[in-house]
Amino acid sequence: MRGPTLTPDLCVIGAGSGGLSVAAGAARLGASVVLIEKGEMGGDCLNAGCVPSKSLLAAARAAQDIREAGRFGVHAGEPAVDFAAVMDHVRGVIDGITPMDSQARFESLGVTVLREEARFGDPHTVLAGAHRVRARRFVVAAGSRPHVPTIPGLADSPYLTNETVFALRERPTHLMILGGGPIGCELGQAFRRLGSRVTILEVDRVLGGDDPDMAAVVRTRLIAEGVDLREGWRATSVETRPDDGPGRGAETRLGLTAIDGAGGVDTLTGSHLLVALGRRAALKGLKLASADIIATPQGIRVDDRLRTTNRRVFAIGDVTGGPMFTHMASHGASVVVRQALFRLPARVDLGVVPHVTYTDPELAWVGLTETQALARHHDRSPRVVRWTFAENDRARCERRSEGMVKVVATPRGRVLGAGVVGRDAGELIQPWVMAIRHRIRLGALATMIAPYPTRTEASKRAAGAFHEPALFSERTRRLVRLLSWLG
């Protein structure tokens, strides 16, 4: 039996970071909002992504700091890791944030929350359980799901993804990870620091989507900490042997094939298997075709205003197949609210969206990489400057001087792209985001007064290094001599 038809200003499908931002913003601005969510409020970021992973990384970093304290003359030995307590910490952080994303909070803002599966009935209607919603505008923010490849035997094996790994209560003896991207490297390093043996399998190179100079710094650190990196191998089969007695837990065996063309084969056996091969837009069940919305397996097609092929419907976040970051979904939410409520032609600029891999050292980048800049601006010969943390006094004090700031710029000093690899790089990338977004040239950044001693100085120094060839040229030296001669 159908309930009454709801006619809000805005109907939002998905209560992840993007959907919640739209719903809260629109409701606080006085719009009527219906929010539909079939799963947990807070979406992937709160329950299986950013929050639990960074909580786990924090515990792992604490363990590693204890191991490395001897370099300061503080000797503590190998840390005793209570893995169940670590996971209690992770759960506690999630529980502490949950009230902000809860159904009760959003209903207190005036949002009508439907805990149902949503699907389009026609270009103007969404169906959710017994409810029919005919809104002035719709926003699809359905998020994404882990990509699980078709490998013989995998479906019959108890593999983990980011949605299930945080439910573990016992530390894996040997964690095998399919995928050497950000998720695989972050969790691989975390579990290694917490005492697991870790092997990461990657068909290409680890962090292959990042600048090679920056990725090499992270790769070196992972190897130094004992993470086994198997690059150039593809998993071709999965076999699980069940627990068959005391002292012999369940094991998973992977069949491997080298991709270098030499035909090499190998096997790898571990206690747990984590599939970390990226994510795919969650489109199943939405019946987008009923609303004249075009989508591919990669995501919903949108323009730079985040409009779908149905102009009454916007799509934001992971479901579009674009950059799958929480901050991207939140930015998309603000773009949609400005259009849906104020009729302002707001647009998304993907060129100013930073990304961070939260390994230790962290890797952050915004804008064009060196390779992209050379391909796109070859006629202007982009210049590249670097400043290493080995030349930064704060990094020396903390004995964490690995990494660098790397900047790609036009010959006139306009920043095309910039990256930081080093401890807390995600906190240090923001000046470069501002520089690209507001076209702040390197000359202005070089005059920035940075507190001493801080890692921020490395960005100032990198900007200054761009001008050093001209500043300390023979022409400048002749000018100084001339001015000196004139008295």
ZIVENSUL-V338452 format. One record per residue. N is the residue number from 1. RES is the residue in one letter. PHI is phi in degrees with one decimal (NA if undefined). Layout:
[[N:RES:PHI] [N:RES:PHI]]
This chain:
[[1:M:NA] [2:R:-78.6] [3:G:-85.4] [4:P:-66.8] [5:T:-79.8] [6:L:-94.8] [7:T:-128.9] [8:P:-79.2] [9:D:-67.0] [10:L:-140.6] [11:C:-119.1] [12:V:-112.6] [13:I:-103.9] [14:G:113.9] [15:A:-110.2] [16:G:-88.9] [17:S:-61.3] [18:G:-69.5] [19:G:-62.8] [20:L:-65.4] [21:S:-64.8] [22:V:-62.9] [23:A:-62.3] [24:A:-66.3] [25:G:-62.3] [26:A:-65.5] [27:A:-64.4] [28:R:-69.6] [29:L:-89.6] [30:G:99.8] [31:A:-82.1] [32:S:-85.7] [33:V:-134.3] [34:V:-112.6] [35:L:-116.5] [36:I:-115.9] [37:E:-145.0] [38:K:-90.9] [39:G:-109.3] [40:E:-83.9] [41:M:-62.9] [42:G:101.5] [43:G:64.4] [44:D:-65.1] [45:C:-57.3] [46:L:-75.0] [47:N:-95.6] [48:A:-146.4] [49:G:-128.6] [50:C:-54.7] [51:V:-67.3] [52:P:-65.3] [53:S:-67.5] [54:K:-71.9] [55:S:-67.0] [56:L:-65.6] [57:L:-62.2] [58:A:-64.4] [59:A:-64.9] [60:A:-65.8] [61:R:-66.1] [62:A:-61.3] [63:A:-63.8] [64:Q:-69.0] [65:D:-61.5] [66:I:-65.5] [67:R:-59.8] [68:E:-95.7] [69:A:-65.9] [70:G:-60.7] [71:R:-67.9] [72:F:-100.4] [73:G:86.7] [74:V:-106.0] [75:H:-109.6] [76:A:-119.7] [77:G:79.2] [78:E:-72.8] [79:P:-68.7] [80:A:-90.1] [81:V:-98.2] [82:D:-93.7] [83:F:-61.9] [84:A:-61.6] [85:A:-68.6] [86:V:-59.8] [87:M:-70.2] [88:D:-64.6] [89:H:-60.0] [90:V:-59.6] [91:R:-63.8] [92:G:-64.8] [93:V:-64.9] [94:I:-59.0] [95:D:-62.4] [96:G:-70.4] [97:I:-90.9] [98:T:-50.2] [99:P:-57.3] [100:M:-68.5] [101:D:-106.6] [102:S:-78.0] [103:Q:-60.4] [104:A:-60.7] [105:R:-64.1] [106:F:-71.2] [107:E:-67.6] [108:S:-68.5] [109:L:-83.6] [110:G:98.7] [111:V:-82.0] [112:T:-86.2] [113:V:-105.3] [114:L:-111.8] [115:R:-91.9] [116:E:-140.6] [117:E:-84.1] [118:A:-101.2] [119:R:-151.6] [120:F:-80.2] [121:G:-95.2] [122:D:-161.5] [123:P:-61.5] [124:H:-119.6] [125:T:-138.6] [126:V:-117.1] [127:L:-107.0] [128:A:-141.9] [129:G:60.5] [130:A:-86.8] [131:H:-98.2] [132:R:-117.9] [133:V:-118.0] [134:R:-117.2] [135:A:-97.9] [136:R:-67.8] [137:R:-140.1] [138:F:-119.6] [139:V:-130.2] [140:V:-93.8] [141:A:-134.3] [142:A:-80.8] [143:G:77.3] [144:S:-144.2] [145:R:-131.7] [146:P:-60.3] [147:H:-84.7] [148:V:-114.8] [149:P:-74.3] [150:T:-89.3] [151:I:-123.8] [152:P:-51.5] [153:G:93.2] [154:L:-66.1] [155:A:-62.0] [156:D:-95.0] [157:S:-108.8] [158:P:-82.3] [159:Y:-76.4] [160:L:-106.0] [161:T:-130.1] [162:N:-64.2] [163:E:-81.3] [164:T:-122.5] [165:V:-64.7] [166:F:-80.7] [167:A:-91.5] [168:L:-61.5] [169:R:-115.6] [170:E:-115.8] [171:R:-68.5] [172:P:-61.3] [173:T:-71.1] [174:H:-139.9] [175:L:-94.8] [176:M:-98.5] [177:I:-122.2] [178:L:-89.0] [179:G:117.8] [180:G:-106.7] [181:G:-87.1] [182:P:-56.2] [183:I:-64.4] [184:G:-62.3] [185:C:-71.2] [186:E:-61.7] [187:L:-71.3] [188:G:-61.2] [189:Q:-65.2] [190:A:-61.6] [191:F:-67.0] [192:R:-63.4] [193:R:-66.5] [194:L:-87.8] [195:G:112.7] [196:S:-85.3] [197:R:-77.9] [198:V:-132.9] [199:T:-125.4] [200:I:-108.3] [201:L:-104.9] [202:E:-141.2] [203:V:-70.4] [204:D:-109.6] [205:R:-117.4] [206:V:-59.3] [207:L:53.6] [208:G:-65.1] [209:G:-84.5] [210:D:-103.3] [211:D:-55.9] [212:P:-58.4] [213:D:-61.3] [214:M:-73.3] [215:A:-62.4] [216:A:-62.4] [217:V:-66.2] [218:V:-65.7] [219:R:-58.4] [220:T:-60.4] [221:R:-66.8] [222:L:-59.7] [223:I:-64.2] [224:A:-62.0] [225:E:-87.0] [226:G:97.4] [227:V:-76.0] [228:D:-86.4] [229:L:-98.0] [230:R:-110.8] [231:E:-94.8] [232:G:86.2] [233:W:-126.3] [234:R:-121.0] [235:A:-75.8] [236:T:-115.3] [237:S:-159.0] [238:V:-133.8] [239:E:-136.6] [240:T:-113.7] [241:R:-102.7] [242:P:-70.2] [243:D:-61.9] [244:D:-122.3] [245:G:149.2] [246:P:-57.5] [247:G:80.7] [248:R:-127.2] [249:G:-76.1] [250:A:-62.6] [251:E:-130.2] [252:T:-118.4] [253:R:-114.6] [254:L:-104.8] [255:G:-91.6] [256:L:-120.2] [257:T:-131.0] [258:A:-70.3] [259:I:-105.1] [260:D:-85.4] [261:G:88.9] [262:A:-81.2] [263:G:79.0] [264:G:-68.4] [265:V:-131.0] [266:D:-159.7] [267:T:-131.8] [268:L:-141.8] [269:T:-119.9] [270:G:-147.8] [271:S:-85.1] [272:H:-140.2] [273:L:-124.3] [274:L:-110.4] [275:V:-93.2] [276:A:-131.0] [277:L:-108.2] [278:G:88.8] [279:R:-133.5] [280:R:-128.9] [281:A:-56.7] [282:A:-88.7] [283:L:-104.2] [284:K:-59.8] [285:G:87.6] [286:L:-76.1] [287:K:52.4] [288:L:-63.1] [289:A:-60.9] [290:S:-64.2] [291:A:-106.2] [292:D:60.5] [293:I:-103.8] [294:I:-86.7] [295:A:-142.7] [296:T:-116.4] [297:P:-58.2] [298:Q:-79.6] [299:G:154.2] [300:I:-76.7] [301:R:-74.4] [302:V:-133.9] [303:D:-94.7] [304:D:-73.1] [305:R:-102.0] [306:L:65.5] [307:R:-88.7] [308:T:-84.6] [309:T:-72.0] [310:N:-102.3] [311:R:-66.7] [312:R:-86.4] [313:V:-122.6] [314:F:-102.8] [315:A:-138.0] [316:I:-136.3] [317:G:77.6] [318:D:-58.6] [319:V:-64.8] [320:T:-85.2] [321:G:79.2] [322:G:-80.8] [323:P:-55.5] [324:M:-93.7] [325:F:-126.1] [326:T:-59.5] [327:H:-67.4] [328:M:-70.1] [329:A:-63.7] [330:S:-66.3] [331:H:-64.2] [332:G:-60.5] [333:A:-61.2] [334:S:-66.7] [335:V:-63.5] [336:V:-69.1] [337:V:-60.7] [338:R:-61.6] [339:Q:-79.3] [340:A:-67.1] [341:L:-100.9] [342:F:-110.4] [343:R:59.1] [344:L:-92.3] [345:P:-78.9] [346:A:-73.4] [347:R:-134.7] [348:V:-97.3] [349:D:-114.4] [350:L:-67.1] [351:G:-70.7] [352:V:-115.4] [353:V:-92.6] [354:P:-79.7] [355:H:-133.1] [356:V:-133.5] [357:T:-102.2] [358:Y:-92.0] [359:T:-73.6] [360:D:-127.2] [361:P:-75.4] [362:E:-75.4] [363:L:-127.7] [364:A:-126.7] [365:W:-148.3] [366:V:-143.1] [367:G:83.8] [368:L:-79.3] [369:T:-77.6] [370:E:-58.2] [371:T:-63.3] [372:Q:-64.4] [373:A:-65.3] [374:L:-64.8] [375:A:-73.6] [376:R:-87.9] [377:H:-124.0] [378:H:-61.2] [379:D:-72.6] [380:R:-108.4] [381:S:46.9] [382:P:-56.4] [383:R:-105.2] [384:V:-121.5] [385:V:-125.4] [386:R:-133.4] [387:W:-139.2] [388:T:-87.2] [389:F:-73.6] [390:A:-64.8] [391:E:-102.3] [392:N:-110.0] [393:D:-65.6] [394:R:-64.4] [395:A:-62.8] [396:R:-65.1] [397:C:-58.7] [398:E:-89.2] [399:R:53.5] [400:R:-132.9] [401:S:-101.2] [402:E:-72.3] [403:G:101.1] [404:M:-166.0] [405:V:-107.4] [406:K:-126.9] [407:V:-128.7] [408:V:-114.0] [409:A:-142.5] [410:T:-73.7] [411:P:-57.8] [412:R:-94.0] [413:G:93.2] [414:R:-82.9] [415:V:-76.7] [416:L:-97.1] [417:G:-167.3] [418:A:-155.8] [419:G:-143.2] [420:V:-132.8] [421:V:-126.3] [422:G:161.0] [423:R:-60.8] [424:D:61.2] [425:A:-59.3] [426:G:-62.0] [427:E:-83.1] [428:L:-97.6] [429:I:-79.9] [430:Q:-58.9] [431:P:-57.2] [432:W:-76.1] [433:V:-62.4] [434:M:-64.1] [435:A:-62.4] [436:I:-72.3] [437:R:-63.1] [438:H:-111.0] [439:R:54.1] [440:I:-81.6] [441:R:-82.0] [442:L:-62.6] [443:G:-60.5] [444:A:-70.0] [445:L:-66.2] [446:A:-67.4] [447:T:-91.2] [448:M:-60.8] [449:I:-91.4] [450:A:-98.3] [451:P:-59.1] [452:Y:-115.9] [453:P:-95.0] [454:T:-138.2] [455:R:-71.4] [456:T:-58.8] [457:E:-56.5] [458:A:-62.4] [459:S:-67.9] [460:K:-61.1] [461:R:-66.3] [462:A:-63.2] [463:A:-62.8] [464:G:-66.6] [465:A:-62.6] [466:F:-61.4] [467:H:-94.3] [468:E:-59.7] [469:P:-57.7] [470:A:-78.0] [471:L:-64.5] [472:F:-104.9] [473:S:-77.0] [474:E:-63.4] [475:R:-61.7] [476:T:-66.3] [477:R:-63.5] [478:R:-65.2] [479:L:-63.3] [480:V:-62.1] [481:R:-64.8] [482:L:-64.3] [483:L:-64.7] [484:S:-65.1] [485:W:-64.4] [486:L:-74.4] [487:G:91.0]]
